[in-house]
Structure formats: C-alpha cells, structure tokens
Amino acid sequence: MNTKAKTAILWAITILITVVSAIYQRSTGPTKPVRHTIEAGNEEYDFTLRRTHVVTRDFFIRLENAPETLGGTVHYRRYPTNDEWTAKSMDRDGDDLAAQLPVQPPAGWIEYYLVLDDNGRKAFSGENDPVRLRFRGNVPAVFMIPHILFMFAAMLFSNITGIMVLFGHPGYRKYMKLAFWTLLLGGLVLGPVIQKYAFGDFWTGWPLGQDLTDNKTLVAFLFWALAMYTNRKPDRPRPAFALAASIVLLLVYFIPHSMMGSMLDYETGEVVTGFINLPVYLLFRM
C-alpha cells in the first residue's frame, strides 16, 4: 500500500473516532435536556425539560404543541437548599403549555418537576426525579464559535497524531504541533473567556477550584506540552509521548462536559466549584 492510500485510511479512522467522541460529548453531561414520552390526548406525546438557561432571558417551562386535554403544574425550588417547593400552574400559550419560573444569578441552580394530567387522569409525575437546571451568563458567539472549532480541531489533530504513531507513520510530528496549538487556543485561551462570561471567573480549576472542565483541559494540555518538549528535536523523536498525549485527550473527551462545575451558594452568595464537594456541602446544610 502506498503512502497516500495509507494516510487516507488513517484519516478515515481519525474522522470516525472524532465524530463519535463529539456526539458522545454532546449527548452526555448534566446540561443535556431530559426527554419524556407520555400518553395524552389518546396518543403518545414527547416533551423535553431543559437543564441550562442564560440569565439574560426569561425562563419558561414550555411543552410545545401540547394536546388540548393536557394540563398541569410545575413545582420548583432553589438548589441546593431546603426551601419549600413552590407550585405554579401551567397555562396555555397558543399551542403550548407553559409556566414562567424565576431567573437565577449566574451559577445559580433550581430543581423542578412537573405533574401533568390528561382529562383529569394523572399522565406524568416527576416528583421522585426532579430536573436540575443551571443558569449561566450569555457568551458572545465571537468567542463561543472559535472555542468550539478549536476544541474540535484539537481532538481531530490529536487523534490523527496517535493513530499515525500506532501505524508508524512519519508525519505525526506535524499534527502533534497542530494539536498542541489548537488545544492551547481553544482550551486555555478561549476557555477561560467562556468561563468568565458564563459564571464570572476566568479559571475555576486547580489550584483555585475543582471545576472538572478546567482541570481536565489542564491535564490534557500538560501531556501535550510534554509531547512537544520530548519531540522538539527531529533527529530524536519520542513518539510514545505523543501517543500518550493523544490517549489522554481522548479520555478527557469521554468525560461528560460541565460536570463538577460552578454552583452558587445561596447562603454566602459565593460561587463554588466541584460536585465532589456536594455531599459535604449538603451535610452542613441539613
């Protein structure tokens, strides 16, 4: 097999791995909407419940194109607190069934659940599994779009680097450098800007906090910095370090996004990070 054909096959494998990683990243994590299917109006009805919202817009629980026979209430409270649940009726808004809930400050959370009835028959109750929603500041597209593109590019170049090392392809060093620089720009330059707009702080990872997104980005970058350093001399390549960095970044992408993120402490008014603190935090709140 000639070099061009081999390179094409390696790129095909790389693109497949990268796309699967991106889909997994998008479909997991604590901000993915919750989907439900119920029986209403003598048919199946699907609806989603949001788990993230920007503070610059009113927040509505909205069931789009809801059957006319469907009604209900939404129960909500600040999270994590011992507040009493507040119940609010859901009203008709055209073809939708909706209720407006109070917007919280950036990094503020609420938990809520719906109780729905269909012609007097209970059709759904989420009381035993409330949805938790986090509020964030609005991130300008001029920062968000490049951030997403650079992070996707970093994953793409990281994967091709690792695959080329595995198959003994000599071109891995070029893509190693591209992976390093795109990760630097997307993760450690634009990432803190996104964090600042969303939750008010540039950096909430180690040593300032326990934000998992910041920490996993930092770990991946350190591995890539080591790979760059050990492969700095063309006549003395160290492909094993590039392979290790590629594997670390792949593992990082399979950690659901936004876990162990920012949370507003309603008692102190301070933003804390790291769900790892949550059990202790709740213990002292009880």
C-alpha positions in Angstrom: 0.0 0.0 0.0 1.4 3.4 -1.0 1.8 6.3 1.5 -1.2 8.3 0.1 -3.6 5.3 0.5 -2.3 4.6 4.0 -2.7 8.2 5.0 -6.3 8.3 3.6 -7.2 5.2 5.7 -5.7 6.7 8.8 -7.7 9.9 8.3 -10.9 8.0 7.8 -10.3 6.2 11.1 -9.5 9.5 12.8 -12.6 11.3 11.5 -14.8 8.4 12.7 -13.3 8.4 16.2 -13.6 12.2 16.4 -17.2 12.3 15.3 -18.2 9.6 17.7 -16.4 11.5 20.5 -18.2 14.7 19.6 -21.6 13.0 19.6 -20.9 11.4 22.9 -19.7 14.7 24.4 -22.9 16.4 23.2 -25.3 13.7 24.3 -24.0 13.3 27.9 -23.4 15.6 30.8 -25.6 17.5 33.3 -26.9 20.1 30.8 -28.4 17.6 28.3 -32.2 18.1 28.2 -34.3 15.4 29.8 -36.8 13.7 27.4 -40.1 12.1 28.3 -42.9 10.3 26.4 -46.4 10.1 27.9 -49.9 9.1 26.8 -52.1 12.2 26.3 -55.0 13.0 24.1 -55.2 9.3 23.0 -51.7 9.5 21.5 -48.1 9.5 22.5 -46.7 12.9 23.3 -43.0 13.7 23.6 -41.5 16.7 25.5 -38.2 17.8 26.8 -37.2 19.6 30.0 -34.2 22.0 29.9 -31.2 21.8 32.2 -29.4 25.0 31.3 -30.5 28.6 30.6 -29.0 32.1 30.1 -29.7 34.8 32.7 -30.5 37.4 30.0 -33.8 35.9 29.0 -37.0 35.0 30.9 -37.2 31.3 31.6 -40.2 29.2 30.7 -41.0 25.6 31.2 -42.7 25.0 27.8 -44.4 22.0 26.4 -44.6 22.7 22.7 -47.7 21.6 20.7 -49.2 20.1 23.9 -52.5 18.2 23.4 -55.6 20.3 24.4 -56.5 17.8 27.1 -53.2 18.2 28.8 -52.8 20.4 31.9 -50.5 20.5 34.9 -48.3 22.3 37.4 -44.6 22.8 37.8 -43.0 22.6 41.3 -39.7 24.3 41.8 -37.2 25.5 44.4 -33.6 26.8 44.5 -30.9 24.1 44.5 -29.3 23.0 46.7 -31.5 24.4 49.5 -34.1 23.3 52.0 -36.6 25.8 50.5 -40.2 24.7 50.4 -41.4 23.6 46.9 -43.4 26.3 45.0 -46.2 25.1 42.8 -47.2 27.1 39.7 -50.0 26.3 37.2 -49.0 25.8 33.6 -51.2 27.9 31.2 -52.0 27.8 27.6 -49.8 29.9 25.3 -51.1 29.3 21.8 -50.5 25.6 21.1 -48.1 25.3 24.0 -48.4 24.7 27.7 -46.1 26.9 29.7 -45.1 28.4 33.1 -42.6 31.1 33.8 -40.0 30.5 36.5 -37.7 33.0 38.2 -34.3 33.5 36.6 -31.4 32.9 39.0 -27.9 34.6 39.0 -25.1 33.1 37.0 -24.2 29.7 38.5 -27.5 29.6 40.4 -29.5 26.4 40.1 -33.1 25.4 40.5 -34.7 21.9 40.7 -38.1 21.4 39.3 -40.6 18.7 38.4 -43.9 18.5 36.5 -47.2 16.9 37.4 -49.4 16.5 34.3 -53.0 15.4 33.9 -54.9 14.4 30.9 -58.6 14.9 31.2 -58.4 14.5 34.9 -56.2 11.4 34.7 -52.6 11.7 36.1 -50.4 11.4 33.0 -47.0 12.2 34.5 -45.3 13.0 37.7 -41.6 13.8 38.1 -41.7 14.2 41.9 -39.3 11.4 42.5 -36.8 12.6 39.9 -36.6 16.4 39.8 -34.7 18.1 37.0 -31.8 20.3 38.0 -31.1 23.4 35.9 -28.1 25.7 36.0 -28.2 29.4 34.9 -25.3 31.0 33.1 -24.3 34.3 31.6 -24.6 34.9 27.9 -21.4 34.0 26.0 -20.9 36.1 22.8 -20.7 34.0 19.6 -17.5 35.7 18.7 -15.9 33.7 21.5 -18.0 30.6 21.6 -17.8 29.6 18.0 -13.9 29.8 17.8 -13.7 27.9 21.1 -15.8 25.1 19.8 -13.9 25.0 16.4 -10.5 25.0 18.1 -11.5 22.3 20.6 -12.9 20.1 17.8 -9.7 20.7 15.7 -7.6 19.8 18.7 -9.4 16.5 19.0 -9.0 15.8 15.3 -5.3 16.6 15.2 -4.8 14.7 18.5 -6.4 11.6 17.1 -4.5 11.6 13.8 -1.3 12.0 15.8 -2.0 9.0 17.9 -3.1 6.8 15.0 -0.1 7.8 12.9 2.2 6.8 15.8 0.4 3.5 16.2 0.9 2.7 12.5 4.4 4.1 12.3 3.6 7.0 10.0 6.4 9.6 10.0 4.1 12.6 9.6 2.8 12.6 13.2 5.0 15.5 14.4 3.2 18.0 12.2 -0.2 17.1 13.6 1.3 16.9 17.1 2.1 20.6 16.8 -1.3 21.4 15.5 -3.0 19.5 18.3 -0.9 21.5 20.9 -1.6 24.9 19.5 -5.4 24.4 18.9 -5.7 23.0 22.4 -3.9 25.9 23.8 -6.0 28.4 21.9 -9.4 26.7 22.4 -8.9 25.4 26.0 -6.5 27.7 27.8 -7.1 31.0 26.0 -10.7 31.0 24.9 -11.9 28.5 27.6 -11.3 31.0 30.5 -13.0 33.7 28.5 -16.1 31.5 28.1 -16.0 30.7 31.8 -15.8 34.4 32.7 -18.8 35.3 30.6 -20.8 32.3 31.8 -20.0 32.2 35.5 -17.9 35.3 36.4 -14.5 33.7 36.8 -11.7 33.1 34.3 -10.4 30.0 36.0 -12.1 27.7 38.4 -9.8 24.7 38.1 -6.7 23.7 40.1 -5.4 25.4 42.3 -8.3 27.8 42.6 -11.2 25.3 42.4 -12.3 21.9 41.4 -14.1 22.6 38.1 -13.7 19.4 36.1 -13.8 21.0 32.7 -10.9 23.3 33.6 -8.9 20.6 35.3 -9.3 18.0 32.5 -8.3 20.6 30.0 -5.2 21.5 32.0 -4.2 17.8 32.4 -4.5 17.2 28.7 -2.5 20.4 27.8 0.3 19.3 30.2 0.6 16.0 28.4 0.7 17.8 25.0 3.3 20.2 26.3 5.4 17.2 27.4 4.9 15.6 24.0 6.1 18.8 22.3 9.1 19.1 24.5 10.2 15.5 24.1 9.8 15.6 20.3 11.4 19.0 19.8 14.4 17.5 18.0 13.6 16.0 14.6 16.5 13.6 14.8 15.5 12.3 18.2 11.7 11.7 18.1 9.8 10.4 21.0 6.5 9.2 19.5 5.4 7.4 22.7 4.9 10.7 24.4 2.7 11.9 21.5 0.7 8.7 21.7 0.2 9.1 25.4 -1.0 12.7 25.0 -3.4 11.6 22.3 -4.9 8.9 24.6 -5.2 11.3 27.5 -7.1 13.8 25.4 -9.4 11.1 24.0 -10.2 10.0 27.6 -10.8 13.6 28.5 -13.4 14.0 25.8 -15.2 10.9 27.1 -15.7 12.7 30.5 -19.1 14.3 30.2 -18.9 18.1 29.7 -19.8 20.6 32.5 -19.6 18.0 35.3 -18.3 19.3 38.7 -18.9 22.9 37.5 -19.9 26.2 39.1 -22.7 26.4 41.7 -24.0 29.4 43.6 -24.1 29.0 47.4 -27.4 30.8 48.2 -26.4 31.4 51.8 -23.0 33.0 51.3 -23.6 34.4 47.8 -20.3 32.8 46.6 -19.8 30.6 43.6 -18.3 27.2 44.5 -17.0 24.6 42.1 -16.8 20.8 42.1 -19.7 18.5 42.7 -17.2 16.4 44.7 -17.9 18.8 47.5 -21.7 18.4 47.2 -22.3 15.6 49.8 -20.3 17.5 52.4 -21.9 20.8 51.4 -25.4 19.3 51.8 -24.5 17.7 55.1 -23.8 21.1 56.6 -27.0 22.5 55.1 -29.2 19.8 56.7 
